[in-house]
């Protein structure tokens, strides 16, 4: 790509974290739109195709990032969806400040230096901004709500981006989803594969499907965001003038309780369900890799390793949330994003897709 900038009708998107449970769906959404070219950045290299090419980059290495992104002079939009987890429980991931701040700084700085036609940076954060991982918080959460006591790398990211953008021609938009529902092999930060693999193993062992979380989580109000739905919101956020330098909650637009949803989930797998039994999925699944490998062979499943297909600490985090989790999405609707998803229908549809695509039996 040249360093002369892009023509007004040409849009070149750089999707950072392009193989993750958010980024890969943004890539697919943009690739389906006319007028967009896509460059995906990730540690692992994706497979190039017409309109989409990939770069393998270690975003924690500032010099290597500068060198790798030097050819992105035609970039007009950046979608930042990269993420580095911390060790330990998923509830503590927000405290992993340095790495998640530095990856944003290194990548956006490098693109800013070479892309005079840059128009907007779309930053993906999440509802941990409100302290969903810490305990009960004000609901429905609004974008203007006060922050909780740090650390939280979302705060560092948006504070840096806001300061860095000041005086520049481009602007930013921040999107706050809740519990992404999609599938990204190798980066399994999604609740759908957790449910799918957990149900498949329970069925294989002749067990009913029990909700594995805490009692309060069984009946509390919860919300999720389908990855494909979020990708549509990201496209809107990148192109809607009213989104300049604004933050938005992005969810499916509805709420549910696991106790009401669980029978439908069990029905997908044709298995009975039973009352909740609180367990640590991380601990209980620690010895199930050999069982999974046998199931892959027996049922002709796609050959994903156990650790590629599911992240049990993420499941433990979601199913331990014993307080209401509700975001107010009025602002996004007022500014033009009106898409909604029926969450119960979504779970049934995605879990059936997992079975049809031989990810689970």
C-alpha positions in Angstrom: 0.0 0.0 0.0 1.2 3.5 -0.7 1.6 6.2 2.0 -0.3 8.8 0.1 -3.6 8.3 1.9 -6.9 6.9 0.6 -9.5 8.4 -1.7 -12.7 9.4 0.0 -14.7 6.4 -1.4 -12.0 3.8 -0.5 -12.0 2.4 2.9 -9.1 0.3 4.2 -9.7 -1.3 7.6 -6.9 -2.6 9.9 -8.5 -5.1 12.3 -6.2 -5.7 15.2 -6.8 -9.0 16.9 -8.2 -10.4 13.7 -8.4 -14.0 14.7 -10.2 -13.6 18.0 -13.8 -14.0 19.0 -14.5 -10.3 18.1 -11.9 -9.6 15.4 -12.6 -12.5 13.1 -16.3 -11.5 12.9 -15.4 -7.9 12.1 -13.2 -9.1 9.3 -16.0 -11.2 7.9 -18.5 -8.4 8.2 -16.3 -5.9 6.4 -15.2 -8.4 3.7 -18.9 -8.8 2.8 -19.3 -5.0 2.4 -18.5 -3.4 -0.9 -15.8 -0.7 -0.8 -13.8 -2.1 2.0 -10.3 -3.7 2.0 -9.2 -5.5 5.2 -5.8 -6.0 6.8 -5.9 -8.4 9.8 -3.2 -8.2 12.5 -2.6 -11.0 14.9 0.2 -13.2 16.4 -0.9 -16.1 14.2 -1.2 -15.5 10.5 -4.5 -15.9 8.9 -5.2 -17.1 5.4 -5.2 -14.4 2.7 -8.1 -14.1 0.3 -9.5 -11.5 -2.1 -10.0 -8.3 -0.2 -8.4 -9.6 3.0 -4.8 -10.1 3.9 -3.1 -10.8 7.2 0.0 -9.7 9.0 1.6 -11.6 11.9 2.7 -9.1 14.5 3.9 -9.1 18.1 2.3 -5.9 19.3 4.3 -5.8 22.5 7.4 -5.2 20.4 7.2 -1.6 19.5 10.0 -1.7 16.9 8.7 -4.8 15.3 5.2 -3.3 15.2 6.5 -0.1 13.5 8.3 -2.2 10.9 5.4 -4.6 10.2 2.8 -1.7 9.9 5.0 0.6 7.8 3.1 -0.3 4.7 -0.3 0.6 6.0 -0.3 4.1 4.6 -3.7 3.7 3.0 -5.4 2.8 6.3 -8.6 4.7 6.9 -10.1 2.8 9.9 -8.7 0.9 12.8 -10.7 -1.7 14.7 -8.8 -2.6 17.9 -10.0 -5.9 19.4 -6.7 -7.4 20.6 -6.5 -8.8 24.1 -4.0 -10.5 26.4 -5.3 -12.5 29.3 -3.6 -12.6 32.7 -2.9 -15.8 34.5 -5.5 -17.0 37.0 -9.3 -16.4 37.1 -10.9 -14.5 34.2 -12.4 -12.0 36.7 -8.9 -10.7 37.2 -8.1 -10.1 33.5 -9.0 -6.4 33.7 -6.0 -5.9 36.0 -3.5 -6.9 33.2 -2.9 -3.3 32.4 0.6 -3.0 31.0 0.4 -5.5 28.1 -3.1 -4.4 27.0 -2.3 -0.7 27.1 1.1 -1.2 25.3 -0.4 -3.2 22.4 -2.9 -0.4 21.7 -0.2 2.3 22.0 2.2 0.5 19.8 -0.3 -0.4 17.0 -2.2 2.9 16.8 0.9 5.0 17.1 2.5 3.0 14.2 -0.6 3.5 12.0 -1.0 7.1 12.9 2.6 7.8 11.7 2.1 6.4 8.2 -1.6 6.9 7.4 -2.5 10.5 6.7 -6.0 9.4 5.6 -6.9 7.7 8.9 -10.5 8.6 9.9 -11.5 6.6 12.9 -10.2 4.2 15.5 -12.9 1.8 17.0 -11.7 0.6 20.3 -13.4 -2.5 21.8 -13.6 -2.5 25.6 -16.4 -4.1 27.6 -18.7 -3.9 30.6 -15.8 -4.5 33.0 -15.6 -0.8 32.6 -18.5 -0.7 35.1 -17.1 -3.3 37.4 -19.2 -6.2 36.3 -16.3 -8.5 37.5 -16.2 -7.0 41.0 -19.7 -7.3 42.3 -23.1 -5.6 42.1 -23.1 -2.3 40.2 -25.6 0.3 39.0 -28.0 -1.1 36.4 -28.9 -0.6 33.7 -25.3 0.7 33.2 -25.0 3.9 31.2 -22.0 5.1 29.3 -21.7 8.1 31.6 -21.6 6.1 34.8 -18.5 6.7 37.0 -15.6 4.3 36.9 -14.8 1.9 39.6 -11.5 2.0 41.6 -8.7 0.9 39.3 -6.8 -1.1 38.1 -8.7 -1.7 34.8 -6.8 -1.7 31.5 -9.9 -0.3 29.7 -9.4 3.0 31.6 -5.7 3.1 30.6 -6.6 2.4 27.0 -9.3 5.0 26.5 -7.4 7.6 28.5 -4.3 7.1 26.3 -6.4 7.1 23.1 -8.3 10.2 24.1 -5.1 12.1 24.8 -3.2 10.9 21.7 -6.1 11.8 19.4 -6.4 15.3 20.6 -5.5 17.7 17.7 -5.4 15.0 15.1 -7.8 14.7 12.1 -9.1 11.3 13.0 -11.4 10.4 15.9 -12.3 7.4 18.0 -15.3 5.4 19.1 -15.4 3.0 22.1 -17.7 0.0 22.2 -18.6 -1.9 25.3 -20.0 -5.4 24.7 -20.9 -8.0 27.3 -19.9 -11.8 27.0 -19.3 -12.3 23.4 -21.0 -15.3 21.7 -19.1 -16.7 18.8 -16.3 -19.1 17.9 -12.6 -18.5 17.3 -10.5 -21.6 17.4 -7.3 -21.0 19.4 -8.8 -18.0 21.2 -11.8 -19.5 22.9 -13.0 -16.5 24.9 -16.7 -17.1 24.3 -19.4 -18.6 26.5 -20.9 -20.6 23.6 -18.1 -23.2 23.3 -18.0 -23.5 27.1 -21.7 -24.5 27.1 -21.3 -26.7 24.0 -18.3 -28.7 25.2 -19.6 -28.9 28.8 -23.0 -30.3 27.6 -21.3 -32.7 25.2 -19.1 -34.1 28.0 -22.0 -34.4 30.4 -24.0 -36.3 27.8 -21.0 -38.6 27.0 -20.8 -39.5 30.7 -24.5 -40.1 30.9 -25.2 -37.1 33.1 -28.0 -34.6 33.0 -27.1 -31.0 32.1 -26.7 -29.1 35.4 -26.0 -25.4 35.6 -22.4 -25.4 37.0 -22.5 -21.9 38.4 -23.3 -20.2 41.7 -26.9 -20.2 43.0 -27.3 -16.4 42.6 -26.1 -16.6 39.0 -28.9 -19.1 38.2 -31.6 -16.5 38.7 -29.9 -13.2 38.2 -30.5 -11.1 35.1 -27.8 -11.5 32.5 -27.0 -10.3 28.9 -24.8 -11.3 26.1 -23.6 -10.0 22.7 -23.5 -12.2 19.6 -20.2 -11.7 17.8 -21.8 -11.3 14.4 -24.2 -8.7 15.9 -21.3 -6.9 17.4 -19.5 -6.8 14.1 -22.5 -5.0 12.6 -22.3 -2.5 15.4 -18.6 -2.0 14.8 -19.3 -1.2 11.1 -22.0 1.3 12.2 -19.6 2.9 14.7 -16.8 3.3 12.1 -19.0 5.2 9.7 -21.7 7.1 11.7 -20.6 10.7 12.2 -22.5 10.9 15.5 -20.1 8.2 16.9 -17.1 10.5 16.9 -15.4 10.5 20.3 -18.3 8.7 21.9 -18.7 5.4 23.9 -21.5 2.9 23.4 -22.9 -0.2 25.2 -23.4 -2.9 22.6 -25.4 -6.0 23.6 -28.1 -8.2 22.0 -30.6 -5.7 23.4 -32.4 -8.1 25.7 -31.9 -9.7 29.1 -32.5 -13.2 30.4 -32.0 -15.5 33.4 -30.1 -18.8 33.0 -32.8 -20.6 34.9 -35.2 -19.8 32.0 -32.7 -20.5 29.3 -31.3 -23.8 30.5 -34.1 -26.2 29.3 -33.7 -24.8 25.8 -30.0 -25.4 25.9 -30.5 -29.0 27.1 -33.0 -29.5 24.4 -30.4 -28.8 21.7 -28.4 -31.8 22.9 -31.5 -34.0 23.5 -30.6 -34.5 27.1 -32.3 -34.0 30.4 -31.4 -31.1 32.7 -31.3 -31.0 36.5 -31.0 -28.5 39.3 -27.8 -26.5 39.5 -24.6 -28.0 41.0 -21.9 -25.5 41.7 -18.5 -26.7 40.5 -15.3 -25.2 39.2 -15.2 -26.0 35.5 -11.5 -25.3 35.4 -10.9 -27.9 38.1 -13.5 -30.5 36.9 -12.4 -30.3 33.3 -8.6 -30.5 34.0 -8.5 -34.2 33.4 -11.0 -34.4 30.4 -8.6 -33.8 27.5 -8.2 -37.5 26.8 -11.9 -38.0 26.9 -12.3 -35.1 24.5 -9.7 -36.6 22.1 -11.6 -39.9 22.2 -14.8 -38.0 21.4 -13.2 -36.2 18.5 -12.2 -39.6 17.0 -15.5 -41.4 17.8 -17.8 -38.7 16.4 -15.6 -37.4 13.6 -15.3 -33.9 15.1 -13.1 -31.2 13.8 -9.6 -31.9 15.2 -9.3 -29.0 17.7 -7.3 -29.6 20.8 -9.2 -29.4 24.1 -7.4 -26.1 25.0 -8.2 -24.6 21.6 -11.9 -25.1 21.7 -12.8 -23.8 25.2 -11.6 -21.6 28.0 -12.9 -23.0 31.3 -11.8 -20.0 33.5 -14.1 -17.8 31.3 -17.0 -20.1 32.0 -16.3 -20.0 35.7 -16.3 -16.2 35.6 -19.6 -15.9 33.7 -21.4 -18.5 35.8 -20.2 -17.0 39.0 -21.9 -13.6 38.5 -24.5 -13.6 41.2 -25.7 -10.0 40.5 -27.7 -8.4 37.7 -25.7 -7.5 34.6 -27.6 -5.0 32.5 -26.4 -2.4 30.0 -28.5 0.5 28.8 -28.3 0.6 25.0 -30.5 3.7 24.5 -27.6 5.8 23.3 -26.6 3.5 20.5 -30.3 3.4 19.4 -30.6 7.2 19.5 -27.5 7.4 17.3 -28.7 5.0 14.7 -27.9 1.4 15.6 -31.2 -0.4 15.9 -30.3 -4.1 15.4 -31.3 -6.6 18.1 -30.9 -10.3 18.7 -33.2 -12.7 20.6 -30.7 -14.2 23.0 -32.5 -17.5 23.6 -32.9 -18.0 19.9 -29.2 -17.1 19.4 -28.0 -19.8 21.9 -30.2 -22.5 20.3 -29.0 -21.4 16.8 -25.3 -21.2 17.6 -25.3 -24.5 19.6 -27.0 -26.2 16.7 -24.4 -24.7 14.4 -21.6 -26.1 16.6 -23.2 -29.6 16.2 -23.7 -29.2 12.5 -20.2 -28.0 11.9 -18.9 -31.0 14.0 -17.2 -28.8 16.6 -19.2 -30.9 19.2 -21.2 -34.1 18.7 
